[in-house]
Amino acid sequence: MPTRGIKVWSLRLLSGLVVLLVLAALAVWLYLRASLARLDGEVRAPGLSAPVTVARDARGVPLISGQRRADVAYATGFVHAQERFFQMDLLRRVGAGELSELFGARALPRDRANRLHRFRARVAASLKLLNPADRLLLERYVAGVNAGLDSLGANPFEYALMGVKPRPWTVDDSLLVVCAMYFDLQGTVEPRELTRGWIRDHSDAAQLAFLLPDASKWDAPLDAAAVVFEQAPIPPAPPAWWGKPRKADATRLASADFIDSVGSNNWAVAGSRSKDGVAIVSDDMHLGLSLPNTWYRLAIQYPDATGAPRRIVGVTLPGAPPVIIAGSNGRVAWGYTNSYADLLDLVMLGQDAQRPGEVRTPAGWEKPVAVVETILVKGAPAERMTVYETSLGPLRETGGKPYAIHWLAHAPASLNLHPIRLETVDTLDQALAVAATIGIPSQNFVGGDDKGNIGWTISGALPRRGQPGSGATFPLPVDGGQATFDGALAPSDYPRVVNPPGGQLSTANARQLNGPGAQILGDGGFDIGARNRQIRDALAALGPATDVAGVYGVALDDRALFVAPWRERAIKVLDAQALQGKPQRAQFLDLLNKSWSGRASVDSVGYRLARHFLWALGDVLFGGVNGDLAELHPKSSMALATSRWPEVVARLLDEQPAAWLPPGHATWQSVQLAAIDRVMAELAADGLPLEKATWGERNTAAISHPIAAAVPLLARSLSAAPDMLPGDANMPRVSGKNFGQSQRLTVSPGKEEQGVFNMPGGQSGHPLSPYFLDGHAEWVAGTPTPLLPGAARHTLTFK
């Protein structure tokens, strides 16, 4: 063929390929467009008692209005499915242990761990306890979900990418979404008890009392203005495992990748201290951050039992029963933080070769019931897993020992629709009474009403213990007279704090009470308390006549009050002798002094160095034992055993007992210098000059859709910008790479027009939607936006 002919055919072939690529891209774009939510028009909805409208504002936030609550639930389900179905699907699969059906064998370890609890079987018992009205509400929500999914022009885009079809929603699935939150909020309790049990078994009583203190100087309980805790003396000698070096393959510092994933703040200021005499409630729940965001914000409107109109605004959890999780109903506002109450007992079981197939519980011998669970696996044969159920719960073997997991989440009454009752309460007292009956993972409930009253209680089931709190933070032995809990505590016995003298309340996952109520709650892993103390003091500083703006501002407090003393320790240890012939240490000292704003600010090198110094100290002292503990459970570490470990380290540095020096160190100054050198070595290994090691460089957001990593071509479209984030753990403005304030809400009930809100992602889970990332920039900056939806831009009517 002549050269000219070859060129012509080459150009034709190239043009054809370009056309095919354009057509393929167009087809993908059209498919993606077809799976966008419907925003306008009319939808036929069988079963409605009257029309329902969904009026979305410029940010896609809907006001759903109807004449019956069940009709509103239907529309809520429709909207949730159209905007967030894949998120809902993941949550139900986490709760049931069914992720492998979507993701294949790589999801099996998590499915096996979750399937042990057999929540899909357990929710059937919970559904039987629902009253007819609640059952109807849930069924109408499910009908709306399936109608919303069916009404999309194409299946949600994630299913096309994965080559699977979504399965319809069921009433069981909505309760499984709540089970997923049990795993998220209480999933560390079991490994924590295992970890503490290992430390108990490898330490004497005096060592244990010192290493695992019950309280901290940072604690700021609700029932005490000032608390003095007795500190256990430092024993004459440490346990045998103390100060062991890290294993050779543990090349990175604990500080380098650690983000303190302890979550949630809420607080309330009484009407006696607000400008208009109405309570002000603020809430920011801390969770893992991804796209779409955990919460879907909306307002709903319907007549209450008296026929009076009722408007409720706040956040919902897509897939869960259709209730406002945190928000305001015009009379009462409320919010949650994880309680870290002790809701799980790990009970050691006895065995005897003469009684094969039996185990001994504190109540006697019994034969566990074997239940076969089938885990479907995409692209592979199904896996059969046998779960052994005892009278106390499923059996787990760890370290060659059998345990029963006695978890309150397994009880049928731990799941219900009682949160809906908060939508129509008129007073704080009514809200507190409802809160104690709610079936959700146990939470700190803080509320306030339009009369100015504020209060705290626990929302969610609490265990009824014959010996409150005794031995419950460690695995319970078969012998010894320490019985596990017996069912749930009666709501009338829940502790409460109402209208305290200071006119304010706050919780932040730390110890809530110091009096008798503390024994009711136990300790399921309280935070060290620095965050709550900082919130308490910041609220007190607002004075006697504050407003929503002032109360909201506390959520953005990034002052480094917890880390500041560790900076001072590092400065003190870097004396002339320590700096001699060590120019890098001199630079470290210079940056601690000159690049320190007193905050976890993005441009601060000093904050990052001081913060990592603390964690490197923990690595020097606990690195070896953390390796041993990780063999017990992947989550096990000294930090999981006690959030108060920094107080243990501080005591040692203050009193400097020679017997507790780790091997290879002759002085406590040597220990601290070793920690500083480790921080510098880690930064150098990352190729980061010390002067460039800002906190923002470390604390850069990595918020993306769950499948972004699996689809590199779409990763950018499925991710938020890599913003540098101020804030950190142990201060009100909690932020990490993909963990932090999942929403910020501040409101006075009855004055919702003045309420403010923001969250890290938009309303939609679809990358082509204008609502995918809407509001993210305001969340990064901390800029408050209106809580209530604005003027309607789109209206969808159900008839």
Disulfide bonds with the S-S distance in Angstrom:
none
